[in-house]
């Protein structure tokens, strides 16, 4: 895979990480994707091939609860999504230890905000 763009670089890092990271039923994988204006998070069981819990900044139920200065493209929005994903995972009894997958993004900014908020809300990884 030749690296020509930033997206190519991120995709290569993502593939390299996914060789080592696998989510199971007892240790699901928390995966995060960020775009410029939105952020998405999922808790995935790779052995069954299913998404256990998902949350994103485009869901009307979540977007309606955001304050005026909270959006999917800023830190406060990422923290809100982290709290929501942790609450949903705990509600469905997926509170066991998990594995974090940053999807090729640096562990910085919004990615770190989701992880910290999810840990604070009760998710272990």
N, C-alpha and C positions, 0 to 999 in steps of 0.2 A: 504494500500500500504506500503510494507516494504521498508525501505531505506537501500540499500546495496551499491550503487555506487553514485558518484556525479551526474550522469545523473538522477538517481531516485530522488535525492533531488531536483534538478532543476525542474523536471517534477511535483513534489508535490507542490512546490512553485508556479509554473505556473498555475496549476489547482486552487489553492487557490485564486490567483489573478483574474483569469477569472470568478470566481463566482461574483466578485464585478464590474468588468470592462466590459462595453458593448459599442460598437461603433454604432452610428446611422447615418442617412444621414446628419444631421446638425452638429453632433459631432462624426466624424469617429475616429476609433482607429488606432494609429500608432504602429505597432508591429515590433519587431526587433529580428532577430536570428543571432547569430554569431557562426562560426566554427573557427577552428584554422587559416585557410588561407583565408576565405571569410566572407562577411557580407551581410545580406539580410534585406530589410525593405519593409513593405507594409502598405497602408492605407486601412482599411477594414470597410465596413458597415455591422454590424452583423445582423441587422434586415432583410436586403435583402439577406444576405449570399453571398456577392460578394466582391472581391478585386477591389477597385477603382483605385489605383495607386500602382506600385511596382518598385523597383530598387534593383540591387544587384551588387556586385563587379565582377561577372562572365559574365555580359553582355558585348558583344564585343564593343558596341557603347560607353559604359562608360569606359571599361578597356583600350581602345585605347587612351583615353584622359588623362590617369594617367601619371604623371611624373615618372622618374626612381625610386625615393624613395617612391612612393605611391603604396600600395598594399591593398588588402582587409583585411589583417591581422594586419594592424597597424592603429594608430590614424588618420593619414592623409587620408587614404583610407576611414575610417568611416566618417570623415568630408565631404569628396567628395560625399559619398552616401547620407548623410544628406541634402546637398545642392541640389542634383539631385531630391530626393524625394519631397522636398519642392517646387522646380520649377515645377515639373510635377503635383503636387497637385494644385498649384496656376493656372496652365494652364487649368486644368479641373474644376476650380471653387470650389475646396474643401478647400478653405482657411479659412473657418469658424473654430471655436474653435474645438479642437480635444481632444482625450484622449490618454495618452501614456501607452503602455504595454511593459514591459521589458522582458517578456517571461521567468521569473524565474531567469534571470541573475541579478547580482548586478548592481545598477545604478552607474557605475564606468567605467573608461577607454573608450573603443570603444562605449559602449551603451550610455554613457553620451556625447561623441563626436558627435554622430548622432543627439541626441536631441538638443544639443546646436547649431549645424550647421543648423538644420531644423528651429529652432526658429529665428536664425539670417537671414535666407533666406526668412522669412515671414510666416512660419507655426505657428499657435497659439495653444498651449496646456499646 
